[in-house]
Amino acid sequence: MLIINLLILYFKFYAVCLVVKGIPEYIKTLLVNIKGKTLFEKLYVPFEKSA
């Protein structure tokens, strides 16, 4: 029983580590998406007005 509890704790710890490692990547992709979208809007909106 103790071994099972230790395994569960280990997997929880591992999952937390994965999440913590993944957060910066997630923020980076969010920032890229936001920048990409605003860049797209900057390029697209004037083009639409001129058309």
C-alpha positions as a Markdown table, in Angstrom:
| # | Residue | x | y | z |
|---|---|---|---|---|
| 1 | Met | 0.0 | 0.0 | 0.0 |
| 2 | Leu | 2.8 | 2.4 | 0.9 |
| 3 | Ile | 4.5 | 1.8 | -2.5 |
| 4 | Ile | 1.2 | 2.7 | -4.3 |
| 5 | Asn | 0.9 | 5.9 | -2.3 |
| 6 | Leu | 4.5 | 6.8 | -3.1 |
| 7 | Leu | 3.9 | 6.2 | -6.8 |
| 8 | Ile | 0.8 | 8.4 | -6.7 |
| 9 | Leu | 2.8 | 11.1 | -5.0 |
| 10 | Tyr | 5.5 | 10.8 | -7.6 |
| 11 | Phe | 3.1 | 11.1 | -10.5 |
| 12 | Lys | 1.4 | 14.1 | -8.9 |
| 13 | Phe | 4.8 | 15.7 | -8.4 |
| 14 | Tyr | 5.8 | 14.8 | -12.0 |
| 15 | Ala | 2.5 | 16.3 | -13.3 |
| 16 | Val | 3.1 | 19.5 | -11.4 |
| 17 | Cys | 6.6 | 19.8 | -12.8 |
| 18 | Leu | 5.3 | 19.3 | -16.4 |
| 19 | Val | 2.6 | 22.0 | -15.8 |
| 20 | Val | 5.2 | 24.4 | -14.4 |
| 21 | Lys | 7.5 | 23.8 | -17.3 |
| 22 | Gly | 4.6 | 24.1 | -19.8 |
| 23 | Ile | 3.4 | 27.5 | -18.5 |
| 24 | Pro | 6.2 | 29.6 | -20.0 |
| 25 | Glu | 5.7 | 27.9 | -23.4 |
| 26 | Tyr | 1.9 | 28.5 | -23.1 |
| 27 | Ile | 2.5 | 32.2 | -22.3 |
| 28 | Lys | 5.0 | 32.5 | -25.2 |
| 29 | Thr | 2.4 | 31.0 | -27.7 |
| 30 | Leu | -0.3 | 33.3 | -26.3 |
| 31 | Leu | 2.0 | 36.4 | -26.8 |
| 32 | Val | 2.9 | 35.2 | -30.3 |
| 33 | Asn | -0.8 | 34.8 | -31.1 |
| 34 | Ile | -1.6 | 38.2 | -29.7 |
| 35 | Lys | 1.3 | 39.9 | -31.6 |
| 36 | Gly | 0.4 | 37.9 | -34.8 |
| 37 | Lys | -3.2 | 39.0 | -34.6 |
| 38 | Thr | -2.5 | 42.6 | -34.0 |
| 39 | Leu | 0.2 | 42.6 | -36.8 |
| 40 | Phe | -2.4 | 40.9 | -39.1 |
| 41 | Glu | -5.0 | 43.6 | -38.2 |
| 42 | Lys | -2.5 | 46.4 | -38.8 |
| 43 | Leu | -1.7 | 45.0 | -42.2 |
| 44 | Tyr | -5.2 | 43.9 | -43.2 |
| 45 | Val | -7.4 | 46.9 | -42.0 |
| 46 | Pro | -5.6 | 49.5 | -44.1 |
| 47 | Phe | -5.7 | 47.1 | -47.1 |
| 48 | Glu | -9.4 | 46.7 | -46.6 |
| 49 | Lys | -10.0 | 50.5 | -46.5 |
| 50 | Ser | -8.0 | 51.1 | -49.7 |
| 51 | Ala | -9.9 | 48.3 | -51.5 |
